[in-house]
Amino acid sequence: MMNKEKILVIGANGQIGTALLPKLQEIYGEDGVIASDLQATNPPKSVFETLDATQPTALQALIKKHNITQVYHLAAVLSAKGEANPLQAWEINMQTLLNVLEAARNLNLKKVFIPSSIAVFGESAPHQFTPQQAYLDPTTVYGISKVAAENWCLYYHKRYQVDVRSLRYPGVIGYQSLPGGGTTDYAVEMYHKAVAGENYTCYLQENTRLPMIYMEDVLRATIELMEAPADQISVRTSYNLAGTSFTPAELYENIKLLFPDFQCGFVPDFRQAIADSWPESIDDTSAQKDWGWKPKFDLSQITTEMITHLSKQLIG
């Protein structure tokens, strides 16, 4: 039964891990979910283990210690941060991935979740409603590592029958933690600055349209995919996932409806080239068809949620 599952979250201190952990605890119980990362938070998560996922022996020992049945592998060096040290980003992203897949094979894990990203797409993919089967020629080491990860996931599923599942996340917007070095981080940063009463300088051009998704939709999509029957999963690389799409200018105008004095300038840097290589919108028909995916939050709803929660945090 579901309550007998033991879940390991790798990278639990990151943007998605911070929000996903309590959702999983609601389903499986606090003792049923083990958080892990390079160091504990203060205060630490309810059940926390220090883990360097680049070390395969330590990873498998932790899985055995807690009788883990499912792994959510969320640790990665993201797009903008990865460009500062490409070889290190590749080594970390690929070594941790292969360690998780090998653990799943050797220890007969029931399911594994490996997130992918819209960073897998490059200039050859259609930028409007980018299809599931688009040509993948990414321009960042993060995107290259995610394309490789998707193919490794398919390989382990076909050769070793590992039930590994994946989503191509758009830019993720959430209030639970600060962003971690992605090209779409500007959106979260803009909300934080507005609530703090400060102005913001955006590192992308004002008309740069990118796919985005609110954290609550991310969590729901991830859990819905992992709970779907295996025979409904037709994509074993990674599913396209759509939320909403908007530009920095549209986000700015949306925020100004609530903070009329908020000012935002636009001074593009190296991240502009990364954003220009990505889609403007995503076709997620396969996710809709296979497991009933449908997003709930548009830009105005995201703004209301972000402002409300960040304001509460500021008061607190």
N, C-alpha and C positions, 0 to 999 in steps of 0.2 A: 504494500500500500504506500501512498505518497508519504506518510509520516515516517516510514522506515528508510527513506532516502537520506543520505548524508552528502551535503553539498560543500565543495571547496571553491572559494572565490579567490583567484589569483589576481593581484593588483587591486585589492579591496579599498585602498586609500585614494584611488583615482577618481576622476569625475563621474564615470558610470558606476564604478564599484561602490562608491559612497552612497549612491541612491539605490542601487540594486540590492545591497545587503539587507536593509530592513524589509524590503518587499519579499525576498526569499525567506526571511525569518518568520514573516506572517504566515507563509505557506507551510514551511517545514519545521518551525519552532526554532528558538534561539540555539538550542543545543544541536540542531540538525544542520546548521550552517557554520562553516569554519571560514573565518576571514584570514587572509594572508597577504603580506607585502614585505618590503625590505625592512621596514621598521613599524612599530606600533604607533597608533595615534595616542593622543593624551586628552581625555581618558581612552584607554584601549577599547576596541570592540569587545562584545561579550565573550566570544570565543575567538581568540586571535593567536596565530602562529607566525613567527618571523620566518620568511622564506625568500631565498634567492632562486628564482625559477630557472636561472641558467645552469643550476646544479642538478643534474638528473637524479643522482642518488638521494639528495635531500628531498626532492619532490616526491619520489616514489615512497620514501620512508614516511613522509607525512600522510600520504594517501593510505598507506597500510595502518598507520597509527590510529587514524580516525575512521577506518572502514568506509572510505569515501566511495560513493557510487556515481556522482556526477561532478564535472569540473567546469567552471566558467572561467576561461582564461582571458583576463582583461588587461594584462600588463603589456605595454608597448611604448616605444618612442614614437611620438606623433609627427605630423608632416613638417611643420615649421621647425620644430626642435631637432628633428632628424637631419635637416639640411646643414646644421652646424657641425655635425660629425657623422657623415653618411656611413662609414664603415662600422662604427660603433653601433649605430642604429640598426643596421642590417644584422650584425652579429647578435645583438640582444633580441630583436624581434624574431629572427629565425631559430636561434638556439632554444628560446623558451617554447616556441611553437612545437618544434620537434620533440622536445622533452615531454610536453603534455601529450602529444599523439603517441609517443612510445609508451608512456605510462598507461594510457588508455588501452593500448594493445596488450601490453604485458600483464596488466592487472584487471583486465576485463571490465572496465568501467561501462556503465549502462549508456551514458550520454556525455558528450563534450560540446561546449559552446565556444566558438572562436569568432570574435567579431572581425568583420572586414570593413570597408569604407568606400565612399565614392571616389577616394583617391586612386582606386584601381583604374579609373577612366583617364584617358589622355585626349590629345587633339584629334585622334581618328574617330572617336565615338561621337555620335550625334549629340549635340548639346541640349536639344529640346526633347523631353521625354525619352531619355536615354534608355534603350531596351536592355533586357536581361542579358542577351547574348551579344552585346556590343564588343567590338575589337578593343583589347586592353593594351594600351601603350603609355603607362603613367610616366610622369616627369620628375617624380620625387622618389627618394629611397624608401619612404614610407609606403607609397603606392606600389612600388616594385615588390616590396616585402609582402604586401597584402595579396598581390596577384600570385606570388609563389605560395603563400599560405593557403589560398583557395584551392590551388592545384594539389598541394599536399593533403588537404582535407579530403578531396575527391579520391586521391590515391589510397589513403588509409581506409576510406569507406569501401572502395571496390576490392582492394587486396586483402584487408584484414577485417572487414565488416564492422569497423568502428562507427558507431552512430554519432557522427560529428555534424553539427549544424551551425549555420553562420548567417549573418545579416550584413549587408553593405550599409553602414550607418551614414546618413547625411551629417551635416554640422549639428552637433548636439547642444541644446540650450537648457541649462538647469541652474537652479539657485543653490543646490546642496553643497557645492564646492566651487573653487576657482578653476578655470580651465587649465589645461596642462600642456600647451604648446602646439595647438592646431591652427590651421589657417582660418578656420571659421570662428575662432575665439572672440573676434571683435564684437559679436552680438552680445555675449555674456558680459564682456568688459563695458560695453556701452550702457547696459542696464545698471551695472554696479556704479558707474560714474554718475549717472542721472540721479539715482537714489541718494548718493552721498553728497549731492549738490555741487558736483564738479563738472567741468566741461571735458570733452573727449576728442582726441585726434585719431581718426580711423586710418588704418594702414592699407585699406583697399579703396579703389575708386567708388564714388557714390552710386554708380549704375551697375555694379558687379552683382549679378543675380546668381544666387547659389541655393541648392536644396538644404533645408534646415528641418529640424524636428525637435519638439519639446520633450524633455526628459521623461515625463509621464507616458508619452507615446512610446519612447524607446524601451522603457521597462516593460510595458504591456506587450509590445511586439516580441521582445526577447523571451518573456515567459510563455506567451502563446505559442511561439515556435517550438520551444523546448517541451511543451506539454502536448503538442500535436502528435497523433499517431504516426509511427515511422513510415507506414505505407502511404501517407499523404505528402511526404517530403520528396518532391521530384528534383529539387536543386541541391546538389551536394558540393557545389563550390561555395556560393553565397548568394542569398536572395537580395535583389534590389528592394530597397525600402524607401517609401516616400512619406514625407510629412507635409511641408509647405515650402514655397520658394519666395525669397524676397531679396531686395537690395539694401545696402547700408542706408541709402537715402530714405527708403520706405520705412525702415526701422526707426530712423531718426525722427521722421515726421510722426510716426506712431507714438513714440515716447513723448514728443512735444505736446501731444494732446493732454497728457497728464502733468508734464513739467514744462510749461511754456518758456521758461527762462533757460532751459538746457541748450547748450551750444555744442555743435560737433563740426570739426573740420575734417578734410580728407587729404592725406598725404601718403600716397602709395609707396610701399617698400618692396622688398624681394618677394613677399607673399602674394603680390598682385599677379605675378607670372604663374604661380601655383594655382591661384583661383581661376585664372583665365583658361587653364587646361581642363578644368572640371565642368561637369554638366550644369545647366541652369535648372533643369527639372528632371525627374526620374519616373520611368514607367515601371510600376511594381505589380503588374498584372499577375505574375506568377504567385506572389505572396497573397494577393487577394483570392486567387483561385484555389490554391493549395490549402491554406489554413485560415482564410477569412479575414485577412488583415484589412484594417481601415483606420486611418488616423483620426483623432478627435480635435486637435488644436490647430487653429489658424493663427496668423500673426497677431491679430488684435487680442485673441484669447491668451496667447503666450505672453504678450506685454502685460496684460492684467495680472496674470499669475506671477510673473517675475517681479513686478513692482510690489505686489502685495507681500510676497514672501521676503524679498530683500528689505523692504521697509520694516517688517517685523524683526528681522535679524539686526538691523541697525539700531532699533529701539532697545532690543535685548542686550 
